[in-house]
Amino acid sequence: MLKLHVFGPHFGLPDGSPFCIKALTLFKMSGLAFETARMSFKQAPKSKAPYLVDGGKVIADSHFIQRHLETAHGVDFSGGYSEADLAKGWAISRMLEEHFYFLSMNIRWLRDENFWKGPYNFFAAVPAPIRPLIARLVRKKVAKTQDLQGLGRHTVEERFELAKGDLVAIETMLKKNRFLLGDKPCGVDASVLGFIWAAECPFFKSELGDYIRQRPVLMNYLGEMQQRYFPEFPVGK
Ligand SMILES: N[C@@H](CCC(=O)N[C@@H](CS)C(=O)NCC(=O)O)C(=O)O
């Protein structure tokens, strides 16, 4: 049995991590039977979730999980789109996963009002007396990552402008199409769903969430994808 290791539902979303929502969506698109299990940092090959256990193999990273489903299980995530369209899809997924993700993460992890009611819950398994200490240490690591990566050195307004640029790019594509590349969903939609949904999450106080909620094209897309793949997790709740 294919076992996908994730963090689990949080904040009204199918998972606390956009990468895990992406991987869950890929599985739902694939039609393959699978189970989910809680991730373990000891087992995770790259100390990150999601990862997939398939027989004796452990595959880390949502991209390599997708590739494994394609090569070992014959799943076609191309949606039949042309090479040129799939190239756009690749660029959009990298934009979301290597750029937008960090802008969104900054809002959740580095703002007190969001951190203590949000990501702090990820530390629930840590013994209570040292929980705040461990959480602060990890939060420091997140701040350092943001600083080294560079996005953390911008002002709040500059980060918002950059994130909005990503959202406008997606909205522009969605104005012509029901799904990112056309009238049927394909692999890149798993990524778009994960990252836009996580950023919209109304549990957090976020200018990105407020912005997305004012964009009917993005909200309709989120609603349609959620209904199709996660009917048990209504958008905006
Ligand atoms: N490139 C990876 C990124 C996965 C990732 O960054 N996961 C985060 C959660 S959003 C994680 O597990 N972080 C734990 C850590 O870095 O310690 C993928 O596509 O799966």
The ligand as an SDF file (V2000), in Angstrom:
LIG
                    3D

 20 19  0  0  0  0  0  0  0  0999 V2000
   10.5350   20.7130   -1.8950 N   0  0  0  0  0  0  0  0  0  0  0  0
    9.8000   20.0270   -0.8590 C   0  0  0  0  0  0  0  0  0  0  0  0
    9.4740   21.0180    0.2550 C   0  0  0  0  0  0  0  0  0  0  0  0
    8.7680   20.3760    1.4510 C   0  0  0  0  0  0  0  0  0  0  0  0
    8.7760   21.3100    2.6490 C   0  0  0  0  0  0  0  0  0  0  0  0
    9.4480   22.3650    2.6590 O   0  0  0  0  0  0  0  0  0  0  0  0
    8.0640   20.9050    3.7030 N   0  0  0  0  0  0  0  0  0  0  0  0
    8.0620   21.6790    4.9220 C   0  0  0  0  0  0  0  0  0  0  0  0
    6.6560   21.9310    5.4050 C   0  0  0  0  0  0  0  0  0  0  0  0
    5.8350   23.1400    4.4290 S   0  0  0  0  0  0  0  0  0  0  0  0
    8.7720   20.8800    6.0240 C   0  0  0  0  0  0  0  0  0  0  0  0
    8.5890   19.6820    6.1290 O   0  0  0  0  0  0  0  0  0  0  0  0
    9.5340   21.5750    6.8620 N   0  0  0  0  0  0  0  0  0  0  0  0
   10.1680   20.9630    7.9770 C   0  0  0  0  0  0  0  0  0  0  0  0
   11.5800   21.4200    8.1390 C   0  0  0  0  0  0  0  0  0  0  0  0
   12.1300   22.0360    7.2100 O   0  0  0  0  0  0  0  0  0  0  0  0
   12.1440   21.1490    9.2000 O   0  0  0  0  0  0  0  0  0  0  0  0
    8.5520   19.3750   -1.4610 C   0  0  0  0  0  0  0  0  0  0  0  0
    8.1660   19.7360   -2.5860 O   0  0  0  0  0  0  0  0  0  0  0  0
    8.0150   18.4330   -0.8700 O   0  0  0  0  0  0  0  0  0  0  0  0
  1  2  1  0
  2  3  1  0
  2 18  1  0
  3  4  1  0
  4  5  1  0
  5  6  2  0
  5  7  1  0
  7  8  1  0
  8  9  1  0
  8 11  1  0
  9 10  1  0
 11 12  2  0
 11 13  1  0
 13 14  1  0
 14 15  1  0
 15 16  2  0
 15 17  1  0
 18 19  2  0
 18 20  1  0
M  END
$$$$
